[in-house]
Amino acid sequence: MRGNTGAALCALLAGLVGQAATAAPAATDGASAAPVAPAAPVSADLASRFGAREHVGQVSLAPDGAHIAYVSATQGRGSAVRLIELSKGSEEMIDLGDGERLAPSSCGWASSARLICKFRGVADYYDKQVGYSRLFAFDADGGHPLYLGRKNRLGTTRLNQFDGDVIDWRGGDGQVLMQRDFIPERGETGSNISASSRDGLGVELVDSRTGKAQLIERPVSDAEDWLADGQGNIRIRETMPRREDGALKGDTVYSYRLTGQDAWKPFSTSRQDGPSVLEPLAVDGTRDVAFATRRLDGRLALYSVALDGSMKADLVWSNPEVDVDGIARIGRRGRVIGATYVTDRRQTDYFDPEYKTLAAKLTKALPKLPLIGLVGATADESRLLVYAGSDVDPGMYYLYTKATRTLAPLMPARPELEGVPLGQMTSVRFPAADGTVVPAYLTLPPGGATKGLPAIVMPHGGPAYRDEWGFDWLVQFFAASGYAVLQPQFRGSTGYGDAWFANNGFRSWELAIGDVSDAGRWLVKQGIADPAKLGIVGWSYGGYAALQSNVVDPDLFKAVVAIAPVTDLGRTKQESEGFSNHAMVERQIGSGENIGKGSPARHADRFKSPVLLFHGDRDLNVGVGQSKLMDKRLRGAGKASTLVVYEGLDHQLDDDRARAEMLRKSDAFLRAAFAGK
């Protein structure tokens, strides 16, 4: 749908964020001595197909099951909301945003006739770039758009950084509970409208049809989150105390209230680098319990905590090898039905009997798609949205009807890759230099070749993260192009408990980078990698690891591709100045000689292999100045370096054309570097 409805909503957006630019993404290359001509280039078609972003991002099913809404990448950059009317099998698209300033990121149904979508964007604020969000509601056919941002006492729009979040979708009557940021207002001169001193995060009941709001929880200046119980009640409050200058102290205080009472009682207090405490994830009002995580034998376990005043905590789920990393929820009330975790692959243990049985049936019905998740439901849970995928299948979305036990396919996650052979991902383990066994994922090219291959070590981002078994567009592009790809879950990764996380991949960088380098040595020792054709590719922290590994051992990797990398730890701390989390970032990075030794930009003289860098100039996670500094230092030291900067793009490089170009250039760069050895 690109007619009046889309135009009306785009007009609202333009009024809020200004006229967006319409130019195609521009890439600028720094002066380079690195080889970039491919010896045997991968086809442009393959790079374009893998560079295309997911057709289905976030998806939501209407309470009555009549419509589905999903956020879909548009050609180039940007996103759109697509609406499917299931009875007719028809699909319409509303163009919302152009990817330059603001684009939809998620949608949910306030009622069967009314949809609420969140938009995200990046804006310039003095000398910094900041993210912001906006919320809009519109009808199931895309009509009657309404901005849901707060109004001031004069009835005009207040442009906060964040409009808020829906924290309880309720029963589907069109009203939702939203947490919103309140900013103090001054009274108007010569007016009888008084000032408002409300400041902080509060909760309002918002009508998605009219925009009218009723205050439910008065704003609290240091509040960070509120948890509702699925019954329309706020039961848990999260606050993060601040210093006088506004900076966070690093503590998180959780409070709860008894059913029907207003007074807050202590739940727990979490301190950075402090002992483990119960940290709530959700509240189930039907059982009057909170679900919370706490460490058990060095790993996160899931507990149910009584909210009747006793705070009685019962163990719900634990695993001796990995952390619980989340909960499975279902329905409009967000009922908790299981625990999620990752061993070698993602799994869900359902403790709800009905859904445990259903999960087993779906697994049997889809044997080639073992990654199965329930991603939506009607109000009565009679119909469910199901996702299923694997390492060699980007996934399909289905509609499951309980009454008829039918599973109807809806749409593929990545239609551009249909028919493209993909490489199987296998869980492997390799020994680090100190004898520690490190888990990893090995993906070999489709077709059967297993020895003497061009190969890539691909450390993950984060560093507080881990890879999982399943489809990965970056891994699969290189596998389809003939490379073996190894993804080490180095020490510093999350999910494996406290001892494995160590002091995170920055403060314990020597441990993490040692594991990354040992991953490359293992590929060579196993005969999988041709030692003259071993490269390293990483994004974000993975880009940092790719660069720092060449400081530690300049002879191991013959080519380096770093996407949006951290290059100087001191600069990372500086980038957080002026933000409330500055003190927390400082503690995460550390200080002293670790800063100098752990910053690849300060050791450009040690590099022997060519380096290719990619970065978006509107990156909020890692400033583009990090790549510019690395490129400058390398070329100043007479080293081979190429920097590609994409104008208007963020940390994820959310643009089909930019991603396709990045893939083509990376493949060409690696082949040329390997050919020169």
HELIX and SHEET records of a PDB file:
HELIX    1   1 ASN A    4  VAL A   17  1                                  14    
HELIX    2   2 ALA A   44  GLY A   51  1                                   8    
HELIX    3   3 PRO A  353  ALA A  365  1                                  13    
HELIX    4   4 PRO A  415  LEU A  417  5                                   3    
HELIX    5   5 TRP A  473  ALA A  480  1                                   8    
HELIX    6   6 ASP A  498  PHE A  501  1                                   4    
HELIX    7   7 ASN A  504  ARG A  507  1                                   4    
HELIX    8   8 TRP A  509  LYS A  525  1                                  17    
HELIX    9   9 TYR A  541  VAL A  552  1                                  12    
HELIX   10  10 LEU A  569  GLU A  575  1                                   7    
HELIX   11  11 HIS A  582  ILE A  589  1                                   8    
HELIX   12  12 GLU A  593  LYS A  597  1                                   5    
HELIX   13  13 PRO A  600  ARG A  606  5                                   7    
HELIX   14  14 GLY A  625  GLY A  636  1                                  12    
HELIX   15  15 ASP A  656  ALA A  675  1                                  20    
SHEET    1   A 9 ALA A  27  ASP A  29  0                                        
SHEET    2   A 9 SER A 641  TYR A 646 -1                                        
SHEET    3   A 9 VAL A 611  GLY A 616  1                                        
SHEET    4   A 9 VAL A 560  ILE A 563  1                                        
SHEET    5   A 9 ALA A 529  TRP A 539  1                                        
SHEET    6   A 9 LEU A 453  VAL A 457  1                                        
SHEET    7   A 9 ALA A 484  PRO A 488  1                                        
SHEET    8   A 9 VAL A 437  THR A 443 -1                                        
SHEET    9   A 9 MET A 425  PRO A 431 -1                                        
SHEET    1   B 4 VAL A  59  LEU A  61  0                                        
SHEET    2   B 4 HIS A  67  ALA A  73 -1                                        
SHEET    3   B 4 SER A  79  GLU A  85 -1                                        
SHEET    4   B 4 SER A  90  ASP A  95 -1                                        
SHEET    1   C 4 LEU A 102  SER A 111  0                                        
SHEET    2   C 4 ARG A 114  TYR A 125 -1                                        
SHEET    3   C 4 LYS A 128  ASP A 139 -1                                        
SHEET    4   C 4 LEU A 146  TYR A 147 -1                                        
SHEET    1   D 4 ASP A 165  ASP A 168  0                                        
SHEET    2   D 4 GLN A 175  PHE A 182 -1                                        
SHEET    3   D 4 GLY A 200  ASP A 207 -1                                        
SHEET    4   D 4 ALA A 213  VAL A 220 -1                                        
SHEET    1   E 4 ALA A 223  ALA A 228  0                                        
SHEET    2   E 4 ILE A 234  THR A 239 -1                                        
SHEET    3   E 4 ASP A 251  TYR A 256 -1                                        
SHEET    4   E 4 LYS A 265  ARG A 271 -1                                        
SHEET    1   F 4 GLU A 279  ASP A 284  0                                        
SHEET    2   F 4 VAL A 289  LEU A 296 -1                                        
SHEET    3   F 4 ARG A 299  ALA A 306 -1                                        
SHEET    4   F 4 ALA A 313  TRP A 317 -1                                        
SHEET    1   G 3 VAL A 324  ILE A 330  0                                        
SHEET    2   G 3 ARG A 335  VAL A 342 -1                                        
SHEET    3   G 3 ARG A 346  TYR A 350 -1                                        
SHEET    1   H 4 LEU A 371  ALA A 377  0                                        
SHEET    2   H 4 ARG A 383  SER A 390 -1                                        
SHEET    3   H 4 ASP A 393  THR A 401 -1                                        
SHEET    4   H 4 THR A 406  PRO A 412 -1                                        
END                                                                             
